Amino acid sequence: MDDAREVAVFDLDGVLTRRDTFTLFVVSRFRRRPLRVALVLPLVPLMLLPATRRWAITAAVRISLIRLTVAQYQAEAAAFARELAATPGALQPGCVEQARAHLDAGARVVFATASETALARALLDAAGLPDAELVASRLVRAGRGWQVALHNLGAEKPRQLAAHGVRAPWAVAYSDHAVDLPLLRGAEVAVLVNASPAFLGLARAELEGEVHLADWPAG
């Protein structure tokens, strides 16, 4: 049976948080293990080149997760998420309040994010949104290391939402970045969070639905 409730879709990084959540997690692991930084330094120039950026970032992530079991990763990700949620200024209360308002009105609230599932789930729970649904990127343990099983970014978000049972059009979608235009196209109302002039101009040129602005300061 189809779920007839109104749907509100939220990006996470830049909408709930000010910064990229998974990047913060990876950096925190390198800070606690400085010897691994030497392994990553040769990758830094490659991160600056479009042709090699994704490969270099993936390699850095794998280095940061060396020797972690699945259980250890999930525990560390959850602990980091709780710490981040408790950090002043890390979350945007406007997002929490808006998501809660949708939930209290009986809507489905779904966070569609490129961040990793365990990390994002723990962050939503710590932010007071345990009843929000989640569609996120996935990592898998492969041999002695880790690899990306799903990168939920750009055009992948609408596909993964559909697989989750959330098909366009949805009532409203919130994002801070033009990479989410495929997501925003599926919304009757697109809400641009702390939007740059370039993002605003692009959205108004490409989106057929209503375009609204939200200015959410960090808490």
C-alpha positions as CSV (number, residue, x, y, z in Angstrom):
1,M,0.0,0.0,0.0
2,D,1.4,3.4,-1.0
3,D,2.2,5.9,1.8
4,A,0.0,8.9,1.0
5,R,1.7,11.3,3.5
6,E,3.3,14.5,2.3
7,V,7.0,14.2,1.9
8,A,9.7,16.6,2.9
9,V,13.3,15.8,1.7
10,F,16.3,17.3,3.4
11,D,20.0,17.3,2.4
12,L,22.2,16.9,5.5
13,D,25.6,18.4,5.0
14,G,25.2,22.2,4.8
15,V,21.6,21.9,5.8
16,L,21.5,20.2,9.2
17,T,25.3,20.7,9.6
18,R,27.5,23.6,8.6
19,R,30.3,21.3,7.2
20,D,30.7,18.0,5.5
21,T,30.0,15.4,8.2
22,F,32.0,12.5,6.9
23,T,35.0,14.7,6.1
24,L,35.0,15.9,9.7
25,F,34.9,12.3,10.9
26,V,37.9,11.2,8.6
27,V,39.9,14.3,9.7
28,S,39.3,13.4,13.4
29,R,40.7,10.0,12.8
30,F,43.8,11.3,11.2
31,R,44.3,13.8,14.1
32,R,44.3,10.9,16.5
33,R,46.7,8.9,14.3
34,P,49.3,11.3,13.0
35,L,51.5,8.6,11.5
36,R,48.8,7.9,8.9
37,V,49.0,11.5,7.7
38,A,52.3,10.6,6.0
39,L,50.5,8.1,3.9
40,V,47.9,10.7,2.8
41,L,50.2,13.6,2.0
42,P,51.1,12.3,-1.5
43,L,47.4,12.3,-2.3
44,V,46.8,16.0,-1.5
45,P,47.9,17.3,-5.0
46,L,45.7,14.7,-6.6
47,M,42.7,15.9,-4.6
48,L,43.1,19.3,-6.3
49,L,42.8,17.9,-9.9
50,P,39.3,17.1,-11.2
51,A,40.5,14.0,-13.0
52,T,42.0,12.4,-9.9
53,R,40.0,14.1,-7.1
54,R,37.5,11.3,-6.5
55,W,40.1,8.5,-6.6
56,A,42.4,10.4,-4.2
57,I,39.7,11.2,-1.7
58,T,38.5,7.5,-1.8
59,A,42.1,6.4,-1.1
60,A,42.4,8.8,1.8
61,V,39.1,7.5,3.3
62,R,40.4,3.9,3.1
63,I,43.6,4.8,4.8
64,S,41.7,6.5,7.6
65,L,39.7,3.4,8.2
66,I,42.6,0.8,8.2
67,R,42.1,-2.0,10.7
68,L,38.6,-0.9,11.8
69,T,36.1,-3.7,12.0
70,V,32.5,-3.1,11.2
71,A,31.5,-3.0,14.8
72,Q,34.4,-0.6,15.6
73,Y,33.5,1.7,12.8
74,Q,29.8,1.9,13.8
75,A,30.7,2.6,17.4
76,E,33.3,5.3,16.4
77,A,30.9,6.9,13.9
78,A,28.1,7.0,16.5
79,A,30.3,8.5,19.1
80,F,31.6,11.1,16.7
81,A,28.0,12.0,15.7
82,R,27.0,12.5,19.3
83,E,30.0,14.7,19.9
84,L,29.3,16.7,16.8
85,A,25.7,17.3,17.7
86,A,26.8,18.6,21.1
87,T,29.3,21.0,19.7
88,P,28.1,24.6,19.7
89,G,27.5,25.9,16.2
90,A,27.9,22.6,14.5
91,L,24.2,22.1,13.7
92,Q,21.7,24.5,12.3
93,P,18.7,24.7,14.6
94,G,16.5,26.0,11.8
95,C,16.8,22.7,10.1
96,V,15.9,20.7,13.2
97,E,12.9,23.0,13.8
98,Q,11.7,22.8,10.2
99,A,12.1,19.0,10.1
100,R,10.3,18.6,13.4
101,A,7.5,20.9,12.2
102,H,7.0,18.6,9.1
103,L,7.0,15.5,11.3
104,D,4.5,17.0,13.8
105,A,2.2,17.9,10.9
106,G,2.2,14.2,9.9
107,A,4.6,14.4,6.9
108,R,7.3,11.9,6.1
109,V,10.7,13.5,6.5
110,V,13.6,11.9,4.6
111,F,17.2,13.0,4.8
112,A,19.0,12.2,1.5
113,T,22.7,12.6,2.0
114,A,26.1,11.7,0.6
115,S,27.3,11.2,4.1
116,E,27.6,7.6,5.4
117,T,24.6,5.8,6.8
118,A,25.8,4.9,10.3
119,L,27.2,8.4,10.9
120,A,24.2,10.2,9.5
121,R,21.7,8.0,11.4
122,A,23.5,8.6,14.7
123,L,23.6,12.4,14.0
124,L,19.9,12.6,13.3
125,D,19.2,10.7,16.5
126,A,21.4,12.9,18.5
127,A,19.8,16.0,16.9
128,G,16.4,14.9,18.2
129,L,15.1,13.5,14.9
130,P,15.0,9.8,15.5
131,D,11.8,9.5,13.5
132,A,13.2,11.1,10.4
133,E,14.0,8.6,7.6
134,L,17.4,8.3,6.0
135,V,18.8,7.5,2.5
136,A,22.6,7.8,2.6
137,S,25.9,6.5,1.2
138,R,27.1,3.1,2.2
139,L,30.5,1.7,3.0
140,V,31.3,-2.0,3.1
141,R,34.2,-4.0,4.6
142,A,36.1,-5.7,1.8
143,G,39.0,-8.0,2.7
144,R,41.2,-6.0,5.1
145,G,39.9,-2.6,4.0
146,W,36.8,-0.6,3.2
147,Q,35.2,0.5,-0.1
148,V,32.3,2.6,-1.1
149,A,29.3,0.5,-1.9
150,L,27.0,3.5,-2.8
151,H,27.9,7.2,-3.1
152,N,24.5,8.9,-2.7
153,L,25.3,12.1,-4.5
154,G,23.7,14.2,-7.2
155,A,21.5,12.2,-9.5
156,E,21.8,9.2,-7.3
157,K,19.6,10.8,-4.6
158,P,16.3,10.6,-6.6
159,R,17.1,7.0,-7.6
160,Q,17.8,6.0,-4.0
161,L,14.7,7.8,-2.8
162,A,12.6,5.9,-5.3
163,A,14.2,2.6,-4.1
164,H,13.2,3.7,-0.6
165,G,9.6,4.2,-1.7
166,V,9.8,7.9,-2.0
167,R,9.0,8.9,-5.6
168,A,8.8,12.4,-7.1
169,P,7.1,14.8,-6.9
170,W,7.6,15.4,-3.2
171,A,6.2,18.5,-1.5
172,V,9.4,20.2,-0.6
173,A,13.1,19.7,-0.7
174,Y,15.9,21.5,1.2
175,S,19.5,21.9,-0.1
176,D,22.4,24.2,0.1
177,H,24.2,23.2,-3.1
178,A,23.7,23.0,-6.9
179,V,24.8,19.4,-6.9
180,D,21.3,18.7,-5.5
181,L,19.5,20.1,-8.6
182,P,18.4,16.6,-9.6
183,L,16.8,16.3,-6.1
184,L,15.3,19.8,-6.2
185,R,13.7,19.2,-9.6
186,G,11.5,16.5,-8.0
187,A,10.1,19.0,-5.5
188,E,7.0,21.2,-5.8
189,V,8.8,23.7,-3.6
190,A,12.7,23.9,-3.5
191,V,14.1,25.6,-0.4
192,L,17.7,26.9,-0.9
193,V,19.5,27.0,2.5
194,N,22.0,29.8,3.0
195,A,22.2,30.0,-0.8
196,S,25.1,31.7,-2.7
197,P,24.0,34.1,-5.5
198,A,25.4,31.6,-8.0
199,F,23.3,28.8,-6.6
200,L,20.2,31.0,-6.4
201,G,20.6,32.1,-10.1
202,L,21.1,28.5,-11.3
203,A,18.1,27.2,-9.3
204,R,15.8,29.9,-10.6
205,A,16.9,29.2,-14.2
206,E,16.6,25.5,-14.1
207,L,13.8,24.6,-11.6
208,E,10.2,24.7,-12.7
209,G,8.6,24.7,-9.2
210,E,8.6,27.3,-6.5
211,V,12.0,28.4,-5.2
212,H,12.2,29.7,-1.6
213,L,15.1,30.9,0.5
214,A,16.0,29.9,4.1
215,D,18.7,31.7,6.1
216,W,19.6,29.4,8.9
217,P,22.4,30.5,11.2
218,A,24.4,28.0,13.1
219,G,23.2,27.3,16.7
